[in-house]
Every structure is written in C-alpha cells, then in structure tokens.
Amino acid sequence: MILRDGKILLYKRMRPPEAGYWNIVGGKVDHMEPAEQAARREAEEETGLTIGRIEQIGSTEQIIEADRQHWISLLYIAREVTGEPQLTEPDKLSDFGWFGLADLPEPLSAFTRVAISALPAGQLR
C-alpha cells in the first residue's frame, strides 16, 4: 500500500477478478524473488513511482470460489515514495487517485477492504 499525506494510492482494475473495482497496487512474486523485492518492483512497475523503504504489516488470504482462485498476500506499506503516479499499464489499470479514509471510492475490491483494515491506526485521514 502506497501512502502519502494521510492518503492511499488506489488504481481501478480492468481485468478480472473484480474488473472495474478500485484496488491497491501489487502483483505476483517471480520465481526465486524475495517478497519484499517483488512488492517494490510491482509498485514501481504499476505506478511509475520510485519506492523507498517499505514495511511488512501483515498478510491476507482470499478465496474466490467462483473463479477457483486462492491467494495469500503479504501486505507492505510504502511511505517513502518520489515522483507522481502514472498509468504505466493501461491494459490493466484505467484510473488512479489518492484517497483518504472518508473518501474511498466505490466499488472497492474485497482484498483492498481487508488490506486497509490492516493498516495501523491513524495512517489514513
């Protein structure tokens, strides 16, 4: 999760599962790639930002029976970022924005709801 000034960066998905839903950035770990390195790589690829120090804050498990998918995700926070976000993968993501807790967009993906609930208190305003 990328945070700046009490807001979280979300992107709108174009592909299933949850096409059309707002989601945190993330992706898959490549073979033999450390998870922290993968989190940074995926965040930089999807946003065009330069990611500094990141911190692991927990994990989630998501089972999507309709799609026969089972995901276990490690959650990281990036607070040290430089640059401005971009649509670097327009075939996967259609929009982005910085959102505070009171103005989270809808629809918000189930995974993103769980991830946001794992944030330490006071991270989003």
JOHUMO-V215849 format. One record per backbone hydrogen bond with DSSP energy under -1.0 kcal/mol. NH is the residue of the N-H (numbers start at 1). CO is the residue of the C=O. E is the energy in kcal/mol with one decimal. If there is no record, write none. Layout:
nh=NH co=CO e=E
nh=NH co=CO e=E
This chain:
nh=3 co=78 e=-2.7
nh=4 co=7 e=-2.4
nh=7 co=4 e=-1.6
nh=8 co=99 e=-2.8
nh=9 co=2 e=-2.4
nh=10 co=97 e=-2.5
nh=11 co=23 e=-2.9
nh=12 co=95 e=-2.5
nh=13 co=21 e=-2.9
nh=14 co=92 e=-2.4
nh=20 co=13 e=-2.7
nh=21 co=18 e=-1.9
nh=22 co=107 e=-2.9
nh=23 co=11 e=-3.0
nh=33 co=30 e=-2.3
nh=38 co=34 e=-2.3
nh=39 co=35 e=-2.5
nh=40 co=36 e=-2.0
nh=41 co=37 e=-2.7
nh=42 co=38 e=-3.0
nh=43 co=39 e=-2.1
nh=44 co=40 e=-2.5
nh=45 co=41 e=-2.8
nh=46 co=42 e=-2.5
nh=47 co=43 e=-1.7
nh=48 co=44 e=-2.3
nh=50 co=82 e=-2.4
nh=52 co=80 e=-3.8
nh=55 co=77 e=-2.1
nh=57 co=75 e=-2.8
nh=58 co=75 e=-1.0
nh=60 co=73 e=-2.4
nh=62 co=71 e=-2.9
nh=64 co=69 e=-2.7
nh=68 co=65 e=-1.0
nh=69 co=64 e=-2.1
nh=71 co=62 e=-3.1
nh=73 co=60 e=-2.5
nh=75 co=58 e=-3.1
nh=77 co=55 e=-2.6
nh=78 co=1 e=-3.1
nh=82 co=50 e=-2.2
nh=86 co=47 e=-2.1
nh=88 co=86 e=-1.2
nh=92 co=89 e=-2.3
nh=93 co=89 e=-2.6
nh=94 co=12 e=-2.4
nh=97 co=10 e=-1.9
nh=99 co=8 e=-2.4
nh=103 co=100 e=-1.1
nh=109 co=22 e=-2.7
nh=113 co=109 e=-2.2
nh=114 co=110 e=-2.0
nh=115 co=111 e=-2.7
nh=116 co=112 e=-2.8
nh=117 co=113 e=-1.8
nh=119 co=116 e=-1.4
nh=123 co=120 e=-1.5
nh=125 co=6 e=-2.7
